[in-house]
Amino acid sequence: MRLLPPEQREAMYAVYAFCRAVDDVADDGGPREARAAELARWRADVDALYAGTVPPRLVGLAEPVRRFGLAREDFQAVIDGMAMDAQADIVAPDARTLDLYCDRVASAVGRLSVRIFGLAEQPGRDLAHHLGRALQLTNILRDVDEDAARGRLYLPSERLAAIGLAHPTPAAALAHPRLGEVCAALADEAEAHYRAAWRVMAGAPRKATKAPRLMGAAYHLILEGLVRRGWAAPRARVRPGKLRLVGVVLRHGIV
C-alpha cells in the first residue's frame, strides 16, 4: 500500500482499518451475543454513513466512499462474513457455503479495493472474485492448524467426505492420513483462481493493477511454499523469504 498514490493509499488504509475492526469483533469480541450485537452496530454505522450521518468511527471512510464510489453492500458483505465466524465456529462447510464465506470476507474487500485502484467495473469485479478467493483459500491452507486450535475447520465437507470423514471435527480432520488429498485439491482451486486473476490483470492498465499484482504474487509464494512443504504433520509455518519478496516488489511495484 505504501507504493500507492497518497489518495489511494489513505483510502486503502481506511478500508483495512474497517476490516480489521470487524474481524476483531468476530474473533475476539467476547460471548457470541456480544459479538452479534457489536456487528449489528457496525451495520447501523455503515447505513448511517450512506444516509449522510458520519459515525465517529467511520470518519476515515467518508472521503474514500465519496471519492471512489465505494458500495454500501460491499461493506455490509464484509460484516456478514464476519458474522459467519461470530455466530458459530465454522466446521467443514459445504462448498457453496465456503465460496460464500470467501466472497464476503475476501472478494467483497476486493470489490472495494478495485474501485480505489481505478479498474473498470467488470474487470474489477472479475479480479475481486478470483483474487479474493485465491488469497482466502491460501489463508485457509496456511492457517489450518491455527484455525483448528480455535475449533474451526474451513476445509469443504464434500472433500472431507471423499476421504471418509462424514462428520469431521477439526482434530479428526488434521489427524487423518489422507488430509493431504483435501489440501492439495483446495490448493488446485486456489491456483486456478490465481491464473484467472492474472488473466484479468494482463488485460488491465498496469498502473491500476500494481497493488493487486503485488498481493497476488506475494500470496502465491505462500501457496507455492505450502505445496512444497506438504500437508503431513508437523506442518511448519510457511513464510516467503525476504529476497523473493524483494523480487516481487521489483517486478510488480514499479510501473
C-alpha positions in Angstrom: 0.0 0.0 0.0 2.9 2.3 0.6 3.6 2.3 -3.2 0.2 3.7 -4.0 -0.5 7.4 -4.6 -1.5 9.2 -1.4 -5.3 9.4 -2.0 -5.5 5.7 -2.9 -3.1 4.8 0.0 -5.2 6.6 2.6 -8.4 5.1 1.2 -7.0 1.6 1.4 -5.8 2.2 5.0 -9.3 3.3 5.9 -10.8 0.2 4.3 -8.2 -2.0 6.0 -9.0 -0.4 9.4 -12.7 -1.1 9.0 -12.0 -4.7 8.0 -9.6 -5.2 10.9 -12.1 -3.8 13.4 -15.0 -6.0 12.4 -12.6 -9.0 12.1 -11.5 -8.4 15.7 -15.2 -8.5 16.8 -15.7 -11.8 15.1 -12.6 -13.4 16.6 -12.1 -11.7 19.9 -15.3 -9.9 20.7 -16.4 -11.9 23.8 -19.5 -14.0 24.0 -21.4 -14.7 20.8 -24.3 -12.5 21.8 -21.9 -9.6 22.4 -20.2 -10.2 19.0 -23.6 -10.2 17.2 -24.7 -7.0 18.9 -21.4 -5.2 18.0 -21.6 -6.3 14.4 -25.2 -5.0 14.3 -23.9 -1.7 15.5 -21.3 -1.7 12.7 -24.1 -2.4 10.2 -26.0 0.5 11.6 -23.0 2.7 11.3 -22.4 1.8 7.7 -26.1 2.6 6.9 -25.7 5.9 8.7 -22.7 6.8 6.7 -24.5 6.2 3.4 -27.5 8.2 4.8 -25.3 11.2 5.3 -24.5 11.0 9.0 -20.9 10.0 9.6 -20.4 7.9 12.8 -17.2 8.9 14.6 -15.5 5.5 13.9 -16.2 5.8 10.2 -14.9 9.3 9.7 -11.9 8.0 7.8 -14.2 6.2 5.3 -16.3 9.2 4.4 -14.0 10.7 1.9 -13.0 7.4 0.2 -16.7 6.5 -0.1 -17.4 9.8 -1.8 -14.3 10.0 -4.0 -14.2 6.4 -5.2 -17.8 5.4 -5.2 -17.4 2.6 -2.7 -20.6 0.5 -2.5 -22.5 0.1 0.8 -23.4 -3.5 0.0 -19.7 -4.4 -0.1 -19.1 -3.1 3.4 -22.2 -4.9 4.6 -21.0 -8.1 2.9 -17.7 -7.9 4.9 -19.8 -7.7 8.1 -21.9 -10.6 7.0 -18.7 -12.7 6.5 -17.5 -11.8 10.0 -21.0 -12.7 11.3 -20.5 -16.2 9.9 -17.5 -16.6 12.2 -19.1 -14.9 15.1 -22.4 -16.8 15.2 -20.7 -20.3 15.4 -17.4 -21.9 14.7 -17.3 -22.9 11.1 -16.5 -26.6 10.8 -16.4 -28.3 7.4 -18.7 -26.0 5.4 -20.1 -27.3 2.1 -18.5 -25.9 -1.0 -21.3 -23.4 -1.6 -21.0 -22.0 1.9 -17.3 -21.9 1.7 -17.5 -19.9 -1.5 -20.0 -17.5 0.1 -17.7 -17.1 3.0 -14.7 -16.3 0.7 -16.9 -13.9 -1.3 -17.8 -12.0 1.9 -14.5 -11.9 3.7 -12.2 -11.5 0.7 -13.8 -10.8 -2.6 -16.0 -8.0 -1.1 -12.9 -6.4 0.2 -11.5 -6.8 -3.3 -14.6 -5.1 -4.8 -13.9 -2.1 -2.6 -10.2 -2.1 -3.4 -10.5 -2.3 -7.2 -12.6 0.9 -7.2 -9.9 2.6 -5.3 -7.3 1.3 -7.7 -9.3 2.6 -10.7 -10.2 -0.5 -12.5 -13.1 -0.6 -14.9 -16.3 -2.1 -13.4 -16.5 -5.5 -15.0 -12.7 -6.3 -15.0 -12.6 -5.0 -11.4 -15.4 -7.3 -10.3 -13.8 -10.3 -12.1 -10.5 -9.6 -10.4 -12.0 -9.2 -7.0 -13.9 -12.5 -7.5 -10.8 -14.5 -8.4 -8.1 -12.9 -6.5 -10.2 -12.7 -3.3 -10.9 -16.4 -3.5 -7.2 -17.2 -4.3 -6.0 -15.2 -1.3 -8.6 -16.6 1.1 -8.1 -20.2 0.1 -4.3 -19.7 0.6 -5.1 -18.3 4.1 -7.2 -21.3 4.9 -4.5 -23.7 3.8 -1.8 -21.8 5.7 -3.8 -21.4 8.9 -5.4 -24.9 9.1 -3.6 -25.8 12.4 -4.2 -22.3 13.9 -7.9 -22.5 13.0 -8.3 -26.0 14.4 -6.9 -24.7 17.7 -9.8 -22.3 17.7 -12.3 -25.0 16.9 -12.6 -24.1 13.2 -12.2 -26.1 10.1 -12.7 -24.4 6.7 -11.9 -27.4 4.5 -15.0 -28.3 2.5 -17.3 -31.1 3.7 -17.6 -32.8 0.3 -13.8 -33.3 0.0 -13.6 -34.5 3.6 -16.4 -36.9 3.0 -14.5 -38.3 0.0 -11.7 -39.4 2.3 -14.2 -41.0 4.8 -14.9 -38.1 7.2 -18.7 -37.6 7.0 -18.9 -35.7 10.3 -15.4 -34.3 10.9 -14.1 -32.4 13.8 -11.1 -30.2 13.4 -8.9 -32.6 15.3 -10.1 -35.6 13.3 -9.5 -33.9 10.0 -6.0 -32.8 10.9 -5.1 -36.3 12.1 -6.5 -38.1 9.1 -3.8 -39.8 6.9 -5.5 -38.6 3.7 -5.7 -34.9 4.8 -3.2 -34.1 2.1 -5.6 -35.1 -0.6 -8.1 -32.5 0.6 -5.5 -29.8 1.0 -4.0 -30.5 -2.4 -7.4 -30.2 -4.1 -8.0 -26.9 -2.4 -4.6 -25.7 -3.4 -5.5 -26.6 -7.0 -8.7 -24.5 -6.7 -6.6 -21.6 -5.4 -4.1 -22.0 -8.2 -7.0 -21.8 -10.8 -8.2 -18.6 -9.2 -4.7 -17.1 -9.3 -4.4 -17.9 -13.0 -7.8 -16.3 -13.7 -6.8 -13.2 -11.7 -3.6 -12.9 -13.7 -5.6 -13.1 -17.0 -7.8 -10.2 -15.8 -4.8 -8.1 -14.8 -3.0 -8.8 -18.0 -5.8 -7.0 -19.9 -6.0 -4.1 -17.5 -3.8 -0.9 -17.2 -0.7 -1.8 -15.3 -0.9 1.2 -13.1 -4.4 0.2 -11.8 -3.2 -3.3 -11.0 0.0 -2.6 -9.2 -1.3 -3.3 -5.7 -3.3 -6.5 -6.7 -0.3 -7.8 -8.6 1.9 -7.3 -5.6 -0.6 -9.0 -3.3 -1.3 -11.8 -5.7 2.4 -12.5 -6.3 3.3 -12.4 -2.6 0.5 -14.7 -1.6 1.3 -17.1 -4.5 4.7 -17.5 -2.9 2.9 -18.7 0.2 0.8 -21.2 -1.7 3.9 -22.5 -3.5 5.7 -22.9 -0.2 2.7 -24.8 1.3 2.7 -27.2 -1.6 6.5 -27.8 -1.4 6.2 -28.3 2.4 3.4 -30.8 2.1 0.5 -31.4 4.4 1.8 -34.1 6.8 2.2 -33.1 10.5 4.0 -31.3 11.9 3.3 -28.5 9.5 5.9 -25.8 9.8 4.7 -22.2 9.2 5.4 -21.0 5.7 6.8 -17.6 5.2 8.2 -16.3 1.9 11.9 -15.3 2.1 12.9 -11.7 2.0 14.8 -12.0 -1.2 11.8 -13.5 -3.0 9.5 -10.7 -1.7 12.0 -8.1 -2.8 11.8 -9.7 -6.3 8.0 -9.4 -6.2 8.3 -5.7 -5.4 10.9 -5.1 -8.1 8.8 -6.9 -10.7 5.4 -5.6 -9.9 5.8 -2.5 -7.7 7.5 -0.3 -10.3 5.1 0.9 -13.1 
